Amino acid sequence: MFPFTYHRPVELASAHALLVANEEAKLLAGGQTLIATLKQRLASPSDLVDLARVPGLTGIAREGGALVIGAMTRHAEVAASQQVAAAIPALADLAGRIGDPAVRNRGTLGGSIANNDPSADYPAACLGLDATIVTDRRELAAGDFFLGLFETALEPDEIILSVRFPIGGTATYAKFANPASRYAMAGAFLWRGEEGVRVAITGAGQNGVFRWSAAETALVADFSPAALVDIGLDGDEMIADIHGSGAYRAHLAGVMTRRAVARILERGSP
Amino acid sequence: MQTLTLTVNGAAVTLTLDERTLLVELLRDRLRLTGTHVGCDTSQCGACTVHLDGVAVKSCAVLAVQAEGAEILTIEGIGSAEHLHPMQAAFREHHGLQCGFCTPGMIMAGIDIASRHGPAPDEPTVRAELEGNLCRCTGYHNIVLAIQAGARAMGAPSPVSSPAATA
């Protein structure tokens, strides 16, 4: 690791002040990606601002027609929450399949979406559920938040406070996990409700998570796996690496989406 | 440099260290608690698994400074040679190890599994829960049996009180 100065602020204002005062500062949430990145010397922040002691960033609450989850809430808490399981079971299921149990005990919702890894799970849930990302200065629709590979609409000194997931409709997450890392080789988060159908694909696109609009249109006309058979993603636009080619991922994303459709038809939810 | 106070296996520890120190480096290099192993150093293998405030974490993926004020439990803190923790006894009884390198992490993960799933986790549950703990010797058959037996033993009333019960 390159040297950095570590800060443990106990209020949001001091965390923000540290970001403003240190241009090369980084926020530390659960650290399950950032610490690995630091160890490989792929990042060299001047300062690490640990959000663990900042009050008000954790917890799960139902507010009106939405589930509000604090940015520093660990994956394990979301996975085990009866409240999440009752309101949006697909979200609890997704959280319980991130990484492994020890990673889920540290990793956080805010950290995952701020990093926007193209193979992360939570970005797909945010897009698929049309969530709202609440920061210290504004509210962003998920569709405006994820901009590309490891890129979000966050300002350098902006801090995510929570994510608001609307309750309603049925949803499911079909994921083909890399057997070693448990990252999604391709994952499809499917939502069906009164407003229509949303399909969010993670793990596959070169620009990170995306809505597969052709699949959505097809599923609105005919909600069945068969409706997707003739619709394909372009392999040239998908991630190609040692784990699989672009064509493989394009195919896999289609398979995951069809499985998600079949699951909703069978059970209504995961 | 930062000064840090935390509790390790029930004892208060205060020390000054470089911010870059990982929790596993604090345990092994500063406190000489070498039962916690470094395997992959990329948070995949689970050999470095310890409990932080009662839950399993990979100590190679936690900065020591993040553990300020926390309670850490390592393999050294759960039992002794004379009084093995029920999970340790189960690993011995069921031959849940060969070379032993992954064993401290497996046992700390096993105790975490028992604390969340109770005394009778079924085989698929244990196998899924071991996703983050790799054994490269011999496979998982006896490790799974050992964790099931250890969970049973932990659930049974025991005359031997163990630090893990309060961790």
Interface residues (C-beta under 8 A of the other chain):
Chain A: M1 P3 F4 T5 Y6 R8 L28 G31 Q32 I35 A36 L38 K39 L48 D50 A52 A76 A80 G99 D100 P101 A102 V103 N105 R106 A180 S181 R182
Chain B: Q2 E19 R20 L22 D41 T42 S43 Q44 G46 T49 L52 V55 A56 V57 K58 A61 V62 L63 V65 Q66 E68 A109 D112 I113 R116 E129 E131 G132 N133
